[in-house]
Amino acid sequence: MAWARQYLAWEGLLDATRQGTWTLTDRGRETHLNNQEAQHIFLKWMSIHAEQRKQKRKLLVESQEEQPEDQPNTTDDQPLDPETDLLTTLRSLSPTGFEKVCRELLRESGFNNVEITGGSADGGIDGYGTLEINPLVSFRVLFQCKRYGQGNLVSRAQVGDFRNAMLGRAEKGIILTTSGFSNAAIQEANRDGATRIELIDGSKLVEMFENVELGLTRRTVYDVDIAYFEKFMNA
């Protein structure tokens, strides 16, 4: 069912931006598929992704061939770290692009009415949304996005400035970053008597993307169970 939903989303017939929800697009409402057409969609996207994998392997081979002989080949020696790979991708986005993908992440994580403010006159607020606890209780949430490189930590002053920008506008605040937070920033975010700020660092950001499978493709990897085959080795 999940794969069927994904194929229809790739075809533009389903809106897959909200996890667990099947919503027809305008094109989807006007489309009526028979078995043959459905099979065509399946084969079409299988072919597209097969070609993408082929091109990816080709680029990998070309990059290895261009690598100097005296430089160690880390591609084969060190498996790709999914966390590092995702953070590298997020850091390569434009500031506005990172804000938009954070908006999608919060939507997929259960927030409602999530929007980004945009522009330089946002008062330090990059976006807002609503977190519904139950039908009777909900919170207005403001968020800020920091697309930083590794080692460039969010400071205490930045957390304090964000809290000041929140005053009178929301009950909750979130700062999302592709790096981390200084110890002073963490203390400031949890300071007694002040509105608590939720801090999402790079590792937690990756975990959130994985939980909702946003922008990620799940892979199944099999390891050989040596204990199982040992009984056959001397049979």
C-alpha positions in Angstrom: 0.0 0.0 0.0 2.9 2.4 0.9 4.5 1.8 -2.5 1.2 2.2 -4.4 0.8 5.6 -2.6 4.3 6.6 -3.5 3.9 5.7 -7.2 0.7 7.7 -7.4 2.4 10.7 -5.6 5.3 10.6 -8.0 2.8 10.6 -10.9 1.2 13.7 -9.4 -2.1 12.0 -8.6 -1.8 12.1 -4.8 -0.6 14.8 -2.4 1.9 12.9 -0.2 3.0 15.9 1.9 1.1 14.7 5.0 2.1 11.4 6.4 -0.7 8.7 6.6 -3.1 10.8 4.5 -4.3 10.0 1.0 -5.4 13.2 -0.7 -6.1 13.4 -4.4 -4.6 16.3 -6.3 -6.7 18.2 -8.9 -5.1 16.0 -11.6 -5.9 12.9 -9.5 -9.6 13.8 -9.2 -9.8 13.9 -13.0 -7.9 10.7 -13.6 -9.5 7.2 -13.8 -7.0 4.3 -14.1 -7.5 0.9 -15.4 -5.2 -2.0 -14.6 -3.1 -1.4 -17.8 -2.6 2.3 -17.0 -1.7 1.5 -13.4 0.9 -1.1 -14.6 2.3 1.6 -17.0 2.8 4.0 -14.1 4.6 1.3 -12.1 6.9 0.4 -14.9 7.5 4.1 -15.8 8.8 5.0 -12.3 10.7 1.7 -11.9 12.5 2.7 -15.2 13.1 6.3 -14.1 14.7 5.2 -10.8 16.7 2.5 -12.4 18.2 5.1 -14.7 18.9 7.4 -11.8 20.7 4.6 -10.0 22.7 3.9 -13.2 23.7 7.6 -13.5 24.7 7.7 -9.8 26.9 4.7 -10.2 28.5 6.2 -13.3 29.3 9.5 -11.5 30.7 7.5 -8.6 33.0 5.6 -10.9 34.1 8.8 -12.7 34.9 10.5 -9.4 37.0 7.5 -8.3 38.9 7.5 -11.6 39.7 11.2 -11.1 40.9 10.6 -7.6 44.8 11.0 -7.2 46.6 7.6 -6.7 48.2 8.7 -3.5 44.9 9.7 -2.0 43.1 6.9 -0.1 39.8 5.8 -1.5 37.4 6.5 1.4 34.3 5.5 -0.6 35.1 1.8 -0.3 36.8 1.9 3.1 34.2 4.0 4.9 30.4 3.4 4.4 28.4 6.5 3.8 27.0 7.9 7.1 23.3 8.6 6.4 23.3 11.4 9.1 26.2 13.2 7.6 24.8 12.8 4.0 21.5 14.3 5.0 23.0 17.1 6.9 25.4 17.9 4.0 22.3 18.0 1.7 20.4 20.3 4.1 23.4 22.6 4.4 23.6 22.9 0.6 20.1 24.4 0.5 19.5 28.1 0.2 18.4 29.8 3.5 14.8 30.0 2.1 15.0 26.5 0.9 16.0 25.3 4.4 13.1 27.2 5.9 10.7 25.6 3.4 11.9 22.0 4.1 11.6 22.7 7.8 8.0 23.8 7.2 7.4 20.4 5.5 9.1 18.6 8.3 6.9 20.2 10.9 3.8 19.5 8.9 4.7 15.8 8.6 5.5 15.7 12.3 1.9 16.7 13.3 1.9 20.5 13.2 -1.1 22.2 11.6 -1.3 25.5 9.6 2.5 25.7 9.3 3.7 28.7 7.2 7.0 30.6 6.8 7.0 34.3 7.2 9.6 35.2 4.6 11.4 38.4 4.1 13.8 40.4 6.2 11.1 42.0 8.4 10.1 38.8 10.2 11.5 40.0 13.5 13.7 36.9 13.9 10.7 34.5 13.3 11.0 32.3 10.3 7.7 30.6 10.6 4.7 29.6 12.7 2.2 26.8 13.2 -0.2 25.2 15.6 0.4 22.1 17.7 -2.9 20.5 18.7 -2.7 18.4 21.9 -6.3 17.4 21.8 -9.6 18.9 20.4 -9.7 21.4 23.3 -6.0 22.3 23.7 -3.6 23.7 21.1 -0.5 25.8 21.1 0.7 28.5 18.7 4.3 27.7 17.9 7.0 29.9 16.3 10.1 28.5 14.8 13.5 29.7 13.6 15.8 27.9 11.1 19.7 28.1 11.3 21.4 26.5 8.3 24.9 26.3 9.8 28.0 24.4 8.9 29.5 21.9 11.3 31.1 23.6 14.3 29.2 26.9 13.9 27.0 26.6 17.0 23.9 28.6 17.8 24.7 31.0 20.6 23.1 32.0 23.9 22.4 35.5 22.5 20.5 34.0 19.5 18.3 31.9 21.7 17.6 35.0 23.9 16.8 37.2 20.8 14.4 34.5 19.5 12.6 34.4 22.9 12.3 38.2 22.9 10.8 38.1 19.4 8.2 35.5 20.6 6.9 37.6 23.5 3.1 38.0 23.2 3.0 36.0 19.9 3.1 32.3 20.8 3.3 29.8 23.7 6.1 27.7 22.3 9.2 28.2 20.3 11.5 25.9 18.3 15.0 26.5 16.8 16.1 24.0 14.2 19.7 23.9 13.1 22.0 21.7 11.0 24.8 22.1 13.5 24.4 22.3 17.3 24.0 24.6 20.3 26.5 26.0 22.8 26.2 25.0 26.4 25.1 28.5 27.3 22.4 28.4 24.6 21.1 25.2 26.0 21.0 26.7 29.5 19.2 29.8 28.2 16.6 27.7 26.3 15.7 26.0 29.6 16.1 28.9 32.0 13.6 28.9 34.9 10.9 31.5 34.7 11.2 32.0 30.9 9.4 30.5 28.0 11.1 27.3 27.1 12.6 27.0 23.7 12.8 23.5 22.1 16.2 23.0 20.5 16.6 20.7 17.4 20.2 20.1 16.6 21.6 18.3 13.6 21.3 14.7 15.0 17.7 15.3 16.2 16.9 16.9 12.9 18.0 13.8 11.0 16.0 11.6 13.4 12.9 13.7 12.7 13.4 13.3 8.9 13.8 9.5 9.4 10.7 9.2 11.6 8.5 10.6 8.9 10.6 9.4 5.9 10.7 12.9 4.4 13.0 13.2 1.5 14.5 9.8 2.3 14.3 6.4 0.6 14.2 3.4 2.9 16.7 0.6 2.2 16.8 -3.0 3.4 20.3 -4.4 4.1 20.9 -8.0 4.8 23.9 -9.3 6.8 25.1 -12.9 6.6 24.2 -15.0 9.6 27.4 -17.0 9.9 26.1 -19.0 12.8 23.4 -20.4 10.5 25.8 -21.6 7.8 28.4 -23.0 10.2 26.5 -26.3 10.5 26.7 -26.8 6.8 30.4 -26.1 6.4 31.6 -29.6 7.3 28.4 -31.5 6.3 
